[in-house]
């Protein structure tokens, strides 16, 4: 931002690189991360393993208890091992250079709008070489397990 900082949290599907849920906050408290996790659990009930770094938001009792309460395994990277979360780190780099640094946002709301625009582009329009030129949305939909239907 032009003045101050905005912190981000995102939950990414590892296989498709699809951004499932993201949040911004002007404080580095864990609430916005817990809210993002709760939304991901509610909307995408098939979460099995949650990989994260060792940030205090992700190692907090509130965050880890929520994962454990839903039977989701916790996988944390090693200290200083950015490669363990390379997909999300790559997304943050792209977001910063392709969106954030080009716009010196005046307000948190302006930052939220810019990030939303980029996330939609990333999921819906950006072909990924690692996904054979397909978009994250397409790969996610192609590989999503069928929901059980009523008989």
BELPE-V788113 format. One record per pair of residues at least 4 apart in sequence whose C-alpha atoms are under 8 Angstrom apart, sorted by sequence separation. I is the first residue (numbers start at 1). J is the second residue. D is the distance in Angstrom with one decimal. If there is no record, write none. Layout:
BEGIN
i->[I I]
j->[J J]
d->[D D]
END
This chain:
BEGIN
i->[1 13 14 30 31 32 33 34 35 36 37 38 39 40 41 54 55 56 59 60 61 62 63 64 65 66 67 68 77 81 82 85 86 87 88 89 90 91 92 93 94 95 96 97 98 99 100 106 107 108 109 110 111 112 113 114 115 116 117 118 119 120 121 122 127 128 129 131 134 135 136 137 138 139 140 1 12 13 40 41 53 54 58 59 67 68 77 94 95 96 97 100 105 106 120 121 127 128 129 131 134 12 13 41 52 57 58 67 78 105 127 128 12 13 25 67 77 82 127 128 11 12 24 77 126 127 128 131 10 11 12 23 126 127 10 11 23 64 125 126 10 11 100 124 10 123 124 9 10 23 122 123 124 8 9 22 100 122 123 124 8 9 21 99 100 8 21 99 7 8 50 6 7 21 6 7 21 99 6 7 20 95 5 6 7 50 52 54 9 10 48 49 50 51 52 53 54 95 9 33 48 49 50 51 52 53 54 11 33 47 48 49 50 51 52 53 54 10 11 30 37 49 51 53 9 30 29 30 34 38 11 34 30 33 53 30 52 51 17 14 12 26 25 24 1 19 1 2 6 1 2 3 1 2 19 1 18 1 1 1 16 19 18 17 18 16 16 18 16 16 15]
j->[5 17 18 34 35 36 37 38 39 40 41 42 43 44 45 58 59 60 63 64 65 66 67 68 69 70 71 72 81 85 86 89 90 91 92 93 94 95 96 97 98 99 100 101 102 103 104 110 111 112 113 114 115 116 117 118 119 120 121 122 123 124 125 126 131 132 133 135 138 139 140 141 142 143 144 6 17 18 45 46 58 59 63 64 72 73 82 99 100 101 102 105 110 111 125 126 132 133 134 136 139 18 19 47 58 63 64 73 84 111 133 134 19 20 32 74 84 89 134 135 19 20 32 85 134 135 136 139 19 20 21 32 135 136 20 21 33 74 135 136 21 22 111 135 22 135 136 22 23 36 135 136 137 22 23 36 114 136 137 138 23 24 36 114 115 24 37 115 24 25 67 24 25 39 25 26 40 118 26 27 40 115 26 27 28 72 74 76 32 33 71 72 73 74 75 76 77 118 33 57 72 73 74 75 76 77 78 36 58 72 73 74 75 76 77 78 79 36 37 56 63 75 77 79 36 57 57 58 62 66 40 63 60 63 85 63 85 85 87 87 88 108 108 112 100 119 103 104 108 104 105 106 105 106 123 106 123 107 108 111 131 136 136 136 137 136 137 140 139 140 140]
d->[5.9 5.3 7.5 6.2 6.1 6.2 6.2 6.1 6.2 6.2 6.2 6.1 5.9 5.4 5.2 6.4 6.4 5.9 6.7 6.2 5.7 6.3 6.6 6.2 5.9 6.6 6.4 5.6 6.3 8.0 6.3 6.2 5.9 6.3 6.2 6.3 6.2 6.0 6.1 6.2 5.6 5.4 4.6 5.5 6.8 6.6 7.0 6.6 6.4 6.1 6.2 6.2 6.1 6.0 6.2 6.3 6.0 6.2 6.3 6.0 6.1 5.8 5.1 5.0 7.5 6.5 5.0 7.2 6.4 6.4 6.0 6.1 6.1 6.2 5.9 7.1 6.0 5.2 7.5 7.8 7.2 6.2 5.9 6.3 5.1 7.1 7.8 7.8 6.4 5.6 7.2 7.8 5.8 7.8 7.6 6.1 8.0 4.9 7.7 7.7 6.6 5.6 6.4 6.8 7.0 7.1 6.9 7.1 7.6 5.6 4.7 5.9 4.5 6.6 6.6 7.3 5.6 7.3 4.9 6.1 6.1 5.5 7.3 7.2 7.8 4.5 7.6 7.4 7.0 5.6 7.2 6.4 5.6 7.6 7.5 5.2 7.2 7.7 6.1 7.7 5.7 6.2 7.7 6.0 4.1 6.3 6.8 5.5 6.4 6.4 7.8 5.1 5.6 7.3 5.2 6.3 7.5 7.6 5.3 7.7 5.7 6.5 6.1 7.0 7.6 4.6 7.9 7.3 5.5 6.5 7.9 6.3 5.2 7.3 5.6 6.1 6.2 6.8 4.7 6.8 6.8 7.6 6.4 7.2 6.5 6.6 7.9 6.3 7.5 8.0 7.4 5.4 6.1 6.2 6.4 5.4 6.8 7.0 5.9 6.7 4.9 4.6 5.1 4.5 5.0 5.2 7.7 7.4 7.6 6.6 6.2 6.0 5.9 5.6 6.4 7.6 7.1 7.3 7.4 7.7 8.0 6.9 7.5 8.0 7.4 4.6 6.9 7.7 7.4 7.8 7.4 5.7 7.7 7.8 7.3 7.9 7.0 7.6 7.2 7.5 7.1 7.3 7.9 6.8 7.8 7.2 8.0 4.8 7.1 5.2 5.6 7.4 4.7 5.8 6.5 6.3 5.8 7.4 7.9 7.4 7.4 7.9 4.6 5.4 6.0 5.1 7.5 6.7 5.4 5.2 7.8]
END
